[in-house]
Amino acid sequence: MKVLIVDNERHILMSLGRCLSDLGYDIECCDNAIDAKQSYEAFRPDLLIADISLPVAYSVVPFINKSRGNTAGLELLKYIRLIKKESTPVMVVSCHSDEGVFNKSFELGVNDYAKMPLSISEIEARVKRLTGSTGLCLN
């Protein structure tokens, strides 16, 4: 199974990537919405784990609504659900406490929403549920 992890925090990418790799997942990581869109197209993940607060890497990005501020992760979700019309499971990880962002995530079809800070064991359990897999994370 392939998992695409998108977060602008390098330590989160490294921790999640290592844990899920140890569980046997094929992992790809991105730190911005543009690279995530390209990786999503090329990698074709079975699960997407994405932060809502993602930077936009380029100045002209047709699928990103720049008026949304630092919620490019929502725009990535819109791209997958509304433009591509795909049902790839998506788990959002975010420190956003804005109830509107939380609600919009679920309106766009997110399968799970975890608020930071996160424990690796919590992520492991959620990924197993979303992918139907088993195994132990060896940290």
C-alpha positions, 0 to 999 in steps of 0.5 A: 500500500502506498501512502502520501504524507504532506506536511510542511514540518520536516520532523512530522514528515520524517516521523510519520514516514519512518513509522509507516515505512516500518509498517511496510507501507510505500511512502512518499512525502511532500512539504507543499501543496504543489508538490503534493498534487504532482506526487498524487498524480504520479504516485497514486497513493492508497491513502493521503495524510495531509496537513491543512496549513500548507504553503503554496510553492509557486506564485501562479497556481490555478487549483489553489484559492489564495484567499484561503490563506494558509489552508492550501491543504483544503484546496488539495482536498478539493482538487482530489474530490471535486476536480479528480472525483477520486475517493482515495482515503484522506486523513487530515492532520492539523493544528487548526482550531477553526471550526469552519476549517474542520467542517469544510474538511468533512464537507469535502469528504475527508475520512479522518481528522486528527488534531495536533499534537499527535502521537505516532501510535494514534497515527498508526491506529488511524492508518490501519483503520483507513487502510484495513491493514495490521502490523506494529510500528517499531520506533 
